[in-house]
């Protein structure tokens, strides 16, 4: 039996699991440092980050309203963990919602900040299932060098697993980020015919344009957004 280095929770090999694809959504998205402040002004850093997060949460609500019940998070810092933490909150009021965490390898959080390590541990403890796409406890990400057990394909395997076990993707993706893991995941999702629902900084800036730096006004506007999962694919 494998256990998470960060939370101590049991970790299962991903190839032993079968998901209900039609009712499952996976996440992919950028890290926090991709959230550039509105108008390039650091004074708007907090409101911009919160707007991105609230848009992500609204997309999750839309998915739940449309009947999705299982959610796969790749447990990366940023979008993945924001989404996973929000789903844990929704599970308190709806026991049919499931959170599946998928790690690319056991040591992947060694470079997380203390804040994200704490968030990761909370998410892993609250998840219904914790999986890994690589069960070797010694492997690390990168090109192999003498004496190292490394692989450059760890994140790709995790990303492809999520897409292969879902029918829809929610993504925070900024145009032009074509060499990112998020782009890799979205491109594979397109090839596999998944329903993709995504937003980026341009959409977040548009909301701030309309509402100003008023977080409650932003919340109210997002509540009345049309359900993107009910729109034609």
C-alpha positions in Angstrom: 0.0 0.0 0.0 1.2 3.5 -0.9 0.6 6.6 1.2 0.8 10.3 0.5 4.0 11.9 1.7 2.0 15.0 2.5 -1.2 13.8 4.2 -0.5 10.1 5.0 -3.7 9.2 3.1 -3.6 5.8 1.2 -2.9 6.2 -2.5 -4.2 3.8 -5.1 -2.7 3.0 -8.5 -4.7 4.8 -11.2 -4.9 1.8 -13.5 -7.0 -0.1 -10.9 -9.8 2.5 -11.0 -12.8 2.8 -13.3 -14.8 6.0 -13.3 -18.3 7.0 -14.5 -17.0 9.2 -17.4 -20.4 10.6 -18.4 -20.9 12.2 -15.0 -17.3 13.3 -14.4 -15.5 16.6 -14.9 -11.8 17.1 -14.7 -9.9 20.4 -14.1 -6.9 21.9 -15.7 -5.5 25.4 -15.2 -2.7 27.8 -14.4 -1.0 28.5 -11.2 -1.5 31.6 -9.1 1.4 33.5 -10.6 -0.5 33.5 -13.9 -3.2 35.8 -12.4 -1.8 39.2 -13.5 -3.5 42.1 -11.8 -6.2 44.1 -13.6 -4.8 47.0 -15.5 -1.4 45.8 -14.5 -1.7 47.6 -11.2 -0.6 45.6 -8.1 -3.4 47.3 -6.1 -5.8 45.1 -8.0 -3.9 41.8 -7.4 -6.3 40.6 -4.7 -9.5 41.4 -6.5 -8.2 39.8 -9.7 -7.3 36.6 -8.0 -10.6 36.4 -6.2 -12.5 37.0 -9.4 -10.7 34.2 -11.2 -11.4 31.9 -8.2 -15.1 32.9 -8.1 -15.5 32.3 -11.8 -14.0 28.8 -11.4 -16.4 28.1 -8.5 -19.3 29.3 -10.6 -18.4 26.9 -13.4 -18.3 24.1 -10.8 -21.7 25.1 -9.6 -23.0 25.0 -13.2 -21.6 21.5 -13.7 -23.3 20.3 -10.5 -26.6 21.9 -11.6 -26.2 20.1 -14.9 -25.9 16.7 -13.3 -22.1 16.1 -13.0 -21.2 14.4 -9.7 -17.6 13.3 -9.9 -14.7 15.7 -10.1 -11.1 14.9 -10.9 -8.3 17.2 -9.6 -4.7 16.9 -10.6 -3.8 18.4 -7.2 -1.5 21.0 -8.7 -1.0 24.4 -7.0 -3.4 27.0 -8.3 -6.5 26.0 -10.2 -6.6 22.3 -9.3 -6.4 22.9 -5.6 -8.7 25.9 -5.6 -11.3 23.7 -7.4 -10.8 20.7 -5.1 -11.1 22.8 -1.9 -14.4 24.3 -3.2 -15.7 20.8 -4.0 -15.0 19.7 -0.4 -17.3 22.5 0.7 -20.0 21.4 -1.6 -19.8 17.8 -0.4 -21.0 18.9 3.0 -24.4 19.8 1.5 -24.6 17.2 -1.3 -23.3 13.7 -0.4 -23.6 12.5 -4.0 -20.6 14.7 -5.0 -17.3 12.9 -5.2 -13.7 14.3 -5.4 -11.0 12.2 -6.9 -7.4 13.4 -6.5 -4.8 12.3 -9.0 -1.1 12.9 -8.4 1.5 12.4 -11.2 4.1 11.0 -8.7 4.4 10.8 -4.9 7.1 13.5 -4.5 5.5 16.1 -6.7 4.7 18.5 -3.8 8.3 18.9 -2.6 8.5 22.4 -4.0 5.1 23.6 -3.0 5.0 26.6 -0.7 3.9 26.0 2.9 0.5 27.5 2.2 -0.1 25.2 -0.8 1.2 22.2 1.1 -1.3 22.8 3.9 -4.1 23.2 1.3 -3.0 20.0 -0.4 -3.1 18.0 2.8 -6.6 19.3 3.5 -7.8 18.3 0.1 -6.2 14.8 0.2 -7.8 14.1 3.5 -11.2 15.1 2.3 -11.0 13.4 -1.1 -13.1 10.3 -1.8 -10.2 8.7 -3.6 -6.5 9.5 -4.0 -4.7 8.0 -7.0 -1.3 8.2 -8.6 -0.3 7.5 -12.2 3.2 6.5 -11.1 3.6 4.2 -8.2 7.4 4.4 -7.9 8.1 6.2 -4.6 11.6 7.3 -5.8 10.8 8.8 -9.2 11.1 12.5 -9.8 10.2 14.8 -12.7 12.9 15.6 -15.3 15.3 14.1 -17.6 17.3 11.1 -16.3 20.8 11.8 -15.2 23.4 9.4 -13.8 22.1 7.9 -10.6 18.7 9.6 -10.8 15.3 7.9 -11.3 13.6 10.6 -13.3 11.0 10.8 -16.1 9.9 13.8 -18.3 6.5 12.1 -18.9 5.0 12.1 -15.4 2.7 15.1 -15.8 1.5 14.1 -19.2 0.5 10.7 -17.9 -1.5 12.3 -15.1 -3.1 14.8 -17.5 -4.1 12.1 -20.0 -5.5 9.9 -17.3 -7.8 12.8 -16.2 -9.1 13.4 -19.7 -9.6 9.6 -20.3 -11.8 9.4 -17.3 -14.0 12.4 -17.8 -16.5 13.7 -20.3 -16.0 17.4 -19.6 -13.2 19.8 -18.6 -13.3 23.0 -16.6 -10.2 25.2 -17.3 -8.7 28.5 -16.4 -6.6 29.1 -19.4 -5.0 32.3 -20.8 -4.6 32.6 -24.5 -1.0 32.3 -25.6 0.0 29.8 -22.9 0.6 27.1 -25.5 3.6 25.4 -23.9 1.9 24.8 -20.5 0.6 21.6 -19.0 -2.9 23.2 -19.2 -2.5 23.6 -23.0 -1.3 20.0 -23.2 -4.4 18.8 -21.3 -6.8 20.9 -23.3 -5.4 19.8 -26.7 -5.7 16.1 -25.7 -9.3 16.8 -24.5 -10.1 18.3 -27.9 -8.8 15.2 -29.6 -10.8 13.0 -27.3 -14.0 14.9 -27.9 -14.6 16.2 -24.4 -16.9 19.1 -23.6 -14.5 22.0 -22.7 -15.7 25.0 -20.7 -12.9 27.5 -20.1 -12.3 31.1 -19.2 -9.2 33.3 -18.8 -8.0 36.6 -17.6 -9.8 38.5 -20.4 -13.1 37.2 -19.0 -12.1 38.0 -15.4 -11.1 41.6 -16.4 -14.4 42.0 -18.2 -16.3 41.2 -15.0 -14.2 43.7 -13.1 -14.8 46.3 -15.8 -18.6 45.9 -15.2 -18.6 45.6 -11.4 -15.5 47.5 -10.3 -13.4 46.2 -7.4 -16.6 45.2 -5.5 -16.4 41.6 -4.6 -20.0 41.3 -3.6 -21.1 42.9 -6.9 -18.9 40.4 -8.7 -20.5 37.5 -6.8 -24.0 38.7 -7.8 -23.1 39.0 -11.4 -21.6 35.5 -11.6 -24.7 34.0 -10.0 -26.7 35.2 -13.0 -24.3 33.9 -15.7 -25.9 31.5 -18.2 -25.0 27.9 -17.4 -22.2 27.1 -19.9 -22.9 23.4 -19.6 -26.4 23.9 -21.0 -25.0 25.7 -24.1 -24.5 23.7 -27.4 -21.1 22.0 -27.6 
